[in-house]
Amino acid sequence: MALDPCIIESILIQILSLNKNGKRIMLYNHNSELFFDDYNSQATIQDTYLQQVRLYKYFDYELKGLLLLLHNNPHFLVDYIKSAVEDNKVPDSNLSQIWVIEGIEPAVEDVLNFLRSDSIYRVNLEDKWENALFMNVKNGTEKAKAFLKKQFNQSLGDRKHTEQIVLISRGIFNDLYDIFIKDYIEYIKTPDDFFQIDWLNLRSGISVYGENTTFGDIEAAKWSSLLSSFEGVTSPKVYAIKARVRRYIVNCQKQAVDERARNQLWR
């Protein structure tokens, strides 16, 4: 039997108040639809959800409640992610389910604007939230890709925006990544302009794997992977770009040799 939405709202208002005053009353995950599907006050239910996420990291772990809230208010995604980022939380692996929501695109655009402008987020979480929005999309893949295409076209002339979109596509939608590289080479005036964008996420932290693996090895591998993306590019600018990338690869390989030699000295 369904509960009266007025009764649910009254209960949630009491829980919100008590938790703000130091209590820890948690809803857990039982029948999330009971709370988040039928309600009178959107503000109360959204505040309750954000409070519960802060209190209990496994709350709504399947994101059923979040999807119900987004169905009624897609822009709640912005509040949800801002709250999570402020609490230094890592994204849920199921977050890409948002693409089933009708009209989610403006909210995702606002989220990307926020993540792009928040320097604290950049230091603490790199690009985890951006990737989580698009990683392993099961329903709505073409919708997500169309969104990224539109964002890329709008981003031209804004380095940070362009960089954000190409780094999302890299490793998630490789076909888009190659298209973006081709289109960007057509767009720029000189080969030097191509290297204003961090196509390989080189500014992120680098983890070294394996006893004999060096930073030089990793960066050489990243630059080498970029060469295959130039296939099919017909702009004359690509020849100078490829030559420069090959020089980077050689320099990184030399760096790797030097790193291994230094490591030997410390053994």
ZADRENKOL-825914 format. One line per field, with one value per residue (C-alpha): residue number from 1; residue in one letter; chain; y negated, x negated, z. Coordinates in pm, 1 decimal. Layout:
% residues N
resi c(NUM, ...)
resn c(A, ...)
chain c(A, ...)
north c(Y, ...)
east c(X, ...)
up c(Z, ...)
% end
This chain:
% residues 267
resi c(1, 2, 3, 4, 5, 6, 7, 8, 9, 10, 11, 12, 13, 14, 15, 16, 17, 18, 19, 20, 21, 22, 23, 24, 25, 26, 27, 28, 29, 30, 31, 32, 33, 34, 35, 36, 37, 38, 39, 40, 41, 42, 43, 44, 45, 46, 47, 48, 49, 50, 51, 52, 53, 54, 55, 56, 57, 58, 59, 60, 61, 62, 63, 64, 65, 66, 67, 68, 69, 70, 71, 72, 73, 74, 75, 76, 77, 78, 79, 80, 81, 82, 83, 84, 85, 86, 87, 88, 89, 90, 91, 92, 93, 94, 95, 96, 97, 98, 99, 100, 101, 102, 103, 104, 105, 106, 107, 108, 109, 110, 111, 112, 113, 114, 115, 116, 117, 118, 119, 120, 121, 122, 123, 124, 125, 126, 127, 128, 129, 130, 131, 132, 133, 134, 135, 136, 137, 138, 139, 140, 141, 142, 143, 144, 145, 146, 147, 148, 149, 150, 151, 152, 153, 154, 155, 156, 157, 158, 159, 160, 161, 162, 163, 164, 165, 166, 167, 168, 169, 170, 171, 172, 173, 174, 175, 176, 177, 178, 179, 180, 181, 182, 183, 184, 185, 186, 187, 188, 189, 190, 191, 192, 193, 194, 195, 196, 197, 198, 199, 200, 201, 202, 203, 204, 205, 206, 207, 208, 209, 210, 211, 212, 213, 214, 215, 216, 217, 218, 219, 220, 221, 222, 223, 224, 225, 226, 227, 228, 229, 230, 231, 232, 233, 234, 235, 236, 237, 238, 239, 240, 241, 242, 243, 244, 245, 246, 247, 248, 249, 250, 251, 252, 253, 254, 255, 256, 257, 258, 259, 260, 261, 262, 263, 264, 265, 266, 267)
resn c(M, A, L, D, P, C, I, I, E, S, I, L, I, Q, I, L, S, L, N, K, N, G, K, R, I, M, L, Y, N, H, N, S, E, L, F, F, D, D, Y, N, S, Q, A, T, I, Q, D, T, Y, L, Q, Q, V, R, L, Y, K, Y, F, D, Y, E, L, K, G, L, L, L, L, L, H, N, N, P, H, F, L, V, D, Y, I, K, S, A, V, E, D, N, K, V, P, D, S, N, L, S, Q, I, W, V, I, E, G, I, E, P, A, V, E, D, V, L, N, F, L, R, S, D, S, I, Y, R, V, N, L, E, D, K, W, E, N, A, L, F, M, N, V, K, N, G, T, E, K, A, K, A, F, L, K, K, Q, F, N, Q, S, L, G, D, R, K, H, T, E, Q, I, V, L, I, S, R, G, I, F, N, D, L, Y, D, I, F, I, K, D, Y, I, E, Y, I, K, T, P, D, D, F, F, Q, I, D, W, L, N, L, R, S, G, I, S, V, Y, G, E, N, T, T, F, G, D, I, E, A, A, K, W, S, S, L, L, S, S, F, E, G, V, T, S, P, K, V, Y, A, I, K, A, R, V, R, R, Y, I, V, N, C, Q, K, Q, A, V, D, E, R, A, R, N, Q, L, W, R)
chain c(A, A, A, A, A, A, A, A, A, A, A, A, A, A, A, A, A, A, A, A, A, A, A, A, A, A, A, A, A, A, A, A, A, A, A, A, A, A, A, A, A, A, A, A, A, A, A, A, A, A, A, A, A, A, A, A, A, A, A, A, A, A, A, A, A, A, A, A, A, A, A, A, A, A, A, A, A, A, A, A, A, A, A, A, A, A, A, A, A, A, A, A, A, A, A, A, A, A, A, A, A, A, A, A, A, A, A, A, A, A, A, A, A, A, A, A, A, A, A, A, A, A, A, A, A, A, A, A, A, A, A, A, A, A, A, A, A, A, A, A, A, A, A, A, A, A, A, A, A, A, A, A, A, A, A, A, A, A, A, A, A, A, A, A, A, A, A, A, A, A, A, A, A, A, A, A, A, A, A, A, A, A, A, A, A, A, A, A, A, A, A, A, A, A, A, A, A, A, A, A, A, A, A, A, A, A, A, A, A, A, A, A, A, A, A, A, A, A, A, A, A, A, A, A, A, A, A, A, A, A, A, A, A, A, A, A, A, A, A, A, A, A, A, A, A, A, A, A, A, A, A, A, A, A, A, A, A, A, A, A, A, A, A, A, A, A, A)
north c(0.0, -338.8, -594.7, -938.7, -1178.3, -1427.5, -1170.4, -1090.3, -1459.8, -1513.7, -1222.9, -1348.0, -1702.7, -1560.8, -1347.5, -1645.2, -1857.1, -1591.4, -1511.2, -1879.7, -1884.8, -1599.6, -1284.2, -1011.8, -880.9, -687.3, -560.2, -299.8, -157.7, 15.0, -76.6, -395.3, -433.7, -479.4, -805.4, -937.3, -858.0, -1018.2, -1334.6, -1684.0, -1895.2, -1860.2, -2067.7, -1844.7, -1521.6, -1653.1, -1787.3, -1451.7, -1265.1, -1480.3, -1451.3, -1071.9, -1046.6, -1241.6, -1024.7, -682.3, -623.2, -313.6, -491.0, -437.1, -237.9, -132.1, -497.6, -406.1, -701.3, -940.5, -836.7, -890.0, -1238.2, -1319.6, -1201.0, -1477.7, -1733.5, -1660.0, -1964.0, -1796.6, -1622.8, -1949.6, -1973.7, -1606.1, -1627.9, -1961.9, -1815.2, -1499.9, -1694.2, -1924.8, -1613.7, -1477.3, -1165.4, -941.3, -889.1, -589.3, -340.2, -340.3, -715.9, -684.6, -556.5, -925.0, -908.2, -734.0, -1056.7, -1273.7, -1624.1, -1546.4, -1727.0, -2083.9, -1947.4, -1755.8, -2072.8, -2265.2, -1987.9, -2002.1, -2381.4, -2341.9, -2072.6, -2273.5, -2582.0, -2419.7, -2419.5, -2229.6, -1948.2, -1943.5, -1888.9, -1626.5, -1413.3, -1484.5, -1382.6, -1102.8, -1263.7, -1369.8, -1016.6, -859.9, -1046.9, -866.1, -543.4, -217.2, -377.6, -90.9, -282.3, -612.0, -570.9, -761.7, -1033.5, -1072.0, -1077.9, -1336.7, -1551.3, -1530.8, -1616.1, -1925.5, -2023.8, -1985.5, -2212.7, -2471.1, -2449.5, -2555.7, -2865.7, -2774.5, -2561.2, -2431.8, -2334.8, -2161.0, -1976.7, -1856.2, -1712.1, -1538.7, -1382.6, -1244.5, -1085.2, -945.2, -587.4, -592.5, -676.3, -628.1, -689.7, -1034.4, -1104.9, -1043.3, -1261.0, -1542.5, -1529.2, -1544.4, -1830.8, -2023.1, -2002.3, -2142.8, -2419.9, -2544.2, -2791.1, -2645.0, -2309.1, -2476.6, -2539.7, -2163.1, -2131.1, -2388.3, -2103.5, -1824.8, -1541.0, -1272.0, -1389.7, -1442.1, -1693.2, -1430.3, -1227.2, -934.7, -596.7, -386.2, -11.6, 255.4, 252.4, 133.3, -102.2, -472.2, -800.3, -823.7, -485.4, -589.1, -922.1, -764.7, -510.3, -787.1, -989.0, -674.9, -601.6, -942.9, -863.9, -616.5, -890.7, -1087.3, -820.4, -961.3, -1323.4, -1499.8, -1850.8, -1949.9, -2063.3, -1700.6, -1637.4, -1893.5, -1767.9, -1405.7, -1505.8, -1686.6, -1392.7, -1159.0, -1393.1, -1379.5, -999.7, -991.6, -1239.4, -1036.1, -718.0, -892.2, -1007.6, -647.9, -529.9, -800.0, -710.9, -343.6, -435.7, -651.0, -376.2, -134.1, -372.3, -360.2, 18.3)
east c(0.0, -141.6, -200.4, -47.9, -311.6, -223.2, -316.7, -643.2, -728.8, -656.8, -885.3, -1164.5, -1144.1, -1191.1, -1486.4, -1647.6, -1615.8, -1745.4, -2044.6, -2133.2, -2144.1, -2392.5, -2183.4, -2259.9, -1922.9, -1979.2, -1725.2, -1958.7, -1842.5, -1516.6, -1238.4, -1402.1, -1109.4, -883.4, -1059.4, -1175.0, -895.2, -588.1, -630.3, -490.3, -800.2, -1083.8, -1314.5, -1257.5, -1316.8, -1630.3, -1777.1, -1703.2, -1880.4, -2194.9, -2201.9, -2171.2, -2452.4, -2675.9, -2584.4, -2616.0, -2842.7, -2650.8, -2316.9, -2130.3, -2427.1, -2225.5, -2124.5, -1755.7, -1659.0, -1881.2, -1730.0, -1378.9, -1472.6, -1639.1, -1331.0, -1134.2, -1417.8, -1719.0, -1904.6, -1929.8, -2234.9, -2426.8, -2343.5, -2424.9, -2769.5, -2858.2, -2775.5, -2977.3, -3278.8, -3271.5, -3278.1, -3571.2, -3375.0, -3459.6, -3186.7, -2957.2, -3041.9, -2675.3, -2655.9, -2638.1, -2281.2, -2182.2, -2167.5, -1829.1, -1683.6, -1496.9, -1643.8, -1957.8, -2191.9, -2165.2, -2237.6, -2544.9, -2666.0, -2633.5, -2819.7, -3107.1, -3119.4, -3143.4, -3412.1, -3610.8, -3610.0, -3671.4, -4047.2, -4011.1, -3831.9, -4109.7, -4376.5, -4189.6, -4001.7, -4153.4, -3892.2, -3710.5, -3367.0, -3383.9, -3471.0, -3208.9, -2933.6, -3024.1, -3198.8, -3020.6, -2700.1, -2455.2, -2145.3, -2185.7, -2530.4, -2442.7, -2280.6, -2598.9, -2818.3, -2596.8, -2628.7, -3009.3, -3015.0, -2806.4, -3021.2, -3339.3, -3207.3, -3103.4, -3438.0, -3659.8, -3848.3, -3829.1, -4134.6, -4013.2, -3674.7, -3821.3, -4071.1, -3799.0, -3590.0, -3875.8, -4006.4, -3660.6, -3643.1, -3996.8, -3970.0, -3587.5, -3481.8, -3797.9, -3614.0, -3510.3, -3863.7, -4001.7, -3729.0, -3805.2, -4175.9, -4101.3, -3852.9, -4086.5, -4373.0, -4139.7, -4033.6, -4376.8, -4590.6, -4936.9, -5079.2, -5194.6, -4830.0, -4769.3, -5004.2, -4816.3, -4577.2, -4681.8, -4559.4, -4715.1, -4635.3, -5005.8, -4932.1, -4765.6, -4951.8, -5142.6, -5159.4, -5462.0, -5403.1, -5667.8, -6018.0, -6182.1, -5907.0, -5995.8, -5816.1, -5988.8, -5850.0, -5495.6, -5509.0, -5673.9, -5389.6, -5129.5, -5282.9, -5314.8, -4943.8, -4864.3, -5026.2, -4752.1, -4491.0, -4647.6, -4555.1, -4310.2, -4396.0, -4456.9, -4543.6, -4903.9, -4946.8, -4951.5, -5302.4, -5463.8, -5251.8, -5356.9, -5723.2, -5703.2, -5529.0, -5803.8, -6065.6, -5877.9, -5882.2, -6259.3, -6318.5, -6100.2, -6285.5, -6616.4, -6472.2, -6374.3, -6731.4, -6867.0, -6610.3, -6706.5, -7075.0, -7005.4, -6799.6, -7087.7, -7315.0, -7080.4, -7077.2)
up c(0.0, -101.3, 172.2, 154.5, 6.4, 281.2, 546.0, 368.5, 343.0, 713.1, 805.2, 579.1, 715.6, 1066.7, 952.7, 778.2, 1090.7, 1329.0, 1107.6, 1077.8, 1458.1, 1486.1, 1459.1, 1202.6, 1084.7, 764.5, 513.3, 365.5, 33.2, 109.1, -131.0, -257.3, -497.9, -193.6, -108.0, -443.3, -687.1, -530.4, -326.3, -277.5, -217.8, -469.0, -246.5, 57.1, -129.7, -302.3, 23.5, 185.6, -90.5, -71.9, 306.4, 293.5, 37.4, 274.6, 572.7, 411.2, 113.2, 0.9, 1.2, -327.5, -462.4, -769.7, -827.3, -854.0, -637.3, -829.7, -1162.5, -1026.5, -909.5, -1242.2, -1428.5, -1256.4, -1249.5, -1475.2, -1339.8, -998.6, -1150.1, -1106.0, -734.5, -682.7, -843.0, -682.8, -343.2, -410.8, -538.7, -236.8, -15.6, -221.2, -315.6, -608.9, -870.9, -879.5, -1153.2, -1261.3, -1318.6, -1698.1, -1655.4, -1666.1, -2047.3, -2026.7, -1883.8, -2130.6, -2152.0, -1947.6, -2190.3, -2045.4, -1696.9, -1819.9, -1994.1, -1666.2, -1483.5, -1731.2, -1696.7, -1318.3, -1334.0, -1586.6, -1364.5, -1024.6, -959.0, -629.2, -810.3, -1070.2, -805.2, -604.4, -855.2, -1197.8, -1455.5, -1270.1, -1267.1, -1629.7, -1740.8, -1513.3, -1696.5, -2019.9, -1917.9, -2009.5, -2135.0, -2194.8, -2300.4, -2477.5, -2633.0, -2949.7, -2740.7, -2533.8, -2844.9, -3014.6, -2703.9, -2714.2, -3085.6, -3021.8, -2725.6, -2931.0, -3204.8, -2947.2, -2768.7, -3059.2, -2954.6, -2583.7, -2501.2, -2163.1, -2304.4, -2610.6, -2394.0, -2159.8, -2443.1, -2626.3, -2304.3, -2225.8, -2571.3, -2542.6, -2419.7, -2409.7, -2764.6, -2970.4, -3296.3, -3172.5, -3052.3, -3401.2, -3556.0, -3312.4, -3397.2, -3769.0, -3728.8, -3499.3, -3746.4, -4011.1, -3771.3, -3654.2, -3848.0, -3777.1, -3661.7, -3339.5, -3246.9, -3229.8, -2932.2, -2726.7, -2641.9, -2404.0, -2625.6, -2406.0, -2053.2, -1990.6, -1714.9, -1499.6, -1241.4, -1392.4, -1224.3, -1307.4, -1342.0, -1348.1, -1210.3, -1531.4, -1649.5, -1644.1, -1694.6, -2030.6, -2134.4, -2045.3, -2225.0, -2531.2, -2544.7, -2516.9, -2800.2, -3013.3, -2966.7, -3110.4, -3445.5, -3541.4, -3497.9, -3784.7, -4039.1, -4290.8, -4207.0, -4537.8, -4420.2, -4511.2, -4149.2, -4036.1, -4174.7, -3944.8, -3654.2, -3707.9, -3736.6, -3403.0, -3236.3, -3360.3, -3208.7, -2878.2, -2891.5, -2950.2, -2664.9, -2428.7, -2521.2, -2444.8, -2115.0, -2036.5, -2099.7, -1866.9, -1598.6, -1608.8, -1583.5, -1276.9, -1120.1, -1163.4, -970.7, -671.2, -654.2)
% end
